[in-house]
Amino acid sequence: MKKLIGKLALAVSFITIVWLVVGMVMLGIYDIDLLIFKIPGTTEIRSHATLAVIFLLIASWAFWKED
């Protein structure tokens, strides 16, 4: 079960990282805001990157080998 959670979190983190890069490109070139995650008091880019980091932390917990 732990490995399944890790694989899911890793997949979601890669999707959010790709979404972050695509959103930055779209905002820079076409002035379209794809960064839909807005946390009050932070910039949209930072809040969206936080989502990717959270899922990467969950994935690292799931793949941690306990002795």
C-alpha positions as a LaTeX table, in Angstrom:
\begin{tabular}{lrrr}
\hline
Residue & $x$ (\AA) & $y$ (\AA) & $z$ (\AA) \\
\hline
Met1 & 0.00 & 0.00 & 0.00 \\
Lys2 & 2.88 & 2.32 & 0.81 \\
Lys3 & 4.43 & 1.80 & $-2.64$ \\
Leu4 & 1.10 & 2.51 & $-4.34$ \\
Ile5 & 0.78 & 5.80 & $-2.46$ \\
Gly6 & 4.35 & 6.65 & $-3.45$ \\
Lys7 & 3.78 & 5.91 & $-7.12$ \\
Leu8 & 0.58 & 7.95 & $-7.16$ \\
Ala9 & 2.24 & 10.89 & $-5.40$ \\
Leu10 & 5.21 & 10.73 & $-7.77$ \\
Ala11 & 2.94 & 10.74 & $-10.82$ \\
Val12 & 0.91 & 13.68 & $-9.51$ \\
Ser13 & 4.09 & 15.60 & $-8.66$ \\
Phe14 & 5.41 & 15.15 & $-12.21$ \\
Ile15 & 2.07 & 16.35 & $-13.59$ \\
Thr16 & 2.15 & 19.44 & $-11.37$ \\
Ile17 & 5.75 & 20.19 & $-12.36$ \\
Val18 & 4.83 & 19.98 & $-16.07$ \\
Trp19 & 1.74 & 22.14 & $-15.40$ \\
Leu20 & 3.96 & 24.69 & $-13.64$ \\
Val21 & 6.35 & 24.93 & $-16.59$ \\
Val22 & 3.53 & 25.10 & $-19.15$ \\
Gly23 & 1.78 & 27.74 & $-17.05$ \\
Met24 & 4.91 & 29.88 & $-16.85$ \\
Val25 & 5.41 & 29.65 & $-20.63$ \\
Met26 & 1.76 & 30.44 & $-21.37$ \\
Leu27 & 1.81 & 33.39 & $-18.99$ \\
Gly28 & 5.02 & 34.75 & $-20.53$ \\
Ile29 & 4.12 & 34.31 & $-24.19$ \\
Tyr30 & 0.34 & 34.41 & $-24.46$ \\
Asp31 & $-0.60$ & 36.18 & $-21.20$ \\
Ile32 & $-2.84$ & 33.24 & $-20.21$ \\
Asp33 & $-2.87$ & 32.37 & $-16.51$ \\
Leu34 & $-2.89$ & 28.57 & $-16.05$ \\
Leu35 & $-1.66$ & 28.70 & $-12.46$ \\
Ile36 & $-5.05$ & 28.19 & $-10.86$ \\
Phe37 & $-3.88$ & 27.38 & $-7.34$ \\
Lys38 & $-3.89$ & 30.65 & $-5.45$ \\
Ile39 & $-2.91$ & 30.83 & $-1.80$ \\
Pro40 & $-3.60$ & 34.24 & $-0.23$ \\
Gly41 & $-0.39$ & 36.12 & 0.56 \\
Thr42 & 1.83 & 34.24 & $-1.92$ \\
Thr43 & 2.47 & 34.46 & $-5.64$ \\
Glu44 & 0.74 & 31.99 & $-7.93$ \\
Ile45 & 4.01 & 30.40 & $-9.09$ \\
Arg46 & 5.20 & 29.78 & $-5.54$ \\
Ser47 & 1.90 & 28.30 & $-4.43$ \\
His48 & 1.80 & 25.97 & $-7.42$ \\
Ala49 & 5.37 & 24.81 & $-6.83$ \\
Thr50 & 4.39 & 24.09 & $-3.22$ \\
Leu51 & 1.86 & 21.56 & $-4.47$ \\
Ala52 & 4.59 & 19.71 & $-6.41$ \\
Val53 & 6.90 & 19.73 & $-3.39$ \\
Ile54 & 4.17 & 18.32 & $-1.12$ \\
Phe55 & 3.59 & 15.39 & $-3.46$ \\
Leu56 & 7.34 & 14.79 & $-3.79$ \\
Leu57 & 7.61 & 14.65 & 0.01 \\
Ile58 & 4.79 & 12.11 & 0.16 \\
Ala59 & 6.53 & 10.02 & $-2.50$ \\
Ser60 & 9.85 & 10.16 & $-0.65$ \\
Trp61 & 8.12 & 8.97 & 2.52 \\
Ala62 & 6.57 & 6.06 & 0.66 \\
Phe63 & 9.85 & 4.88 & $-0.86$ \\
Trp64 & 11.87 & 5.28 & 2.35 \\
Lys65 & 13.34 & 1.94 & 3.40 \\
Glu66 & 12.91 & 1.25 & 7.08 \\
Asp67 & 15.45 & $-1.02$ & 8.72 \\
\hline
\end{tabular}
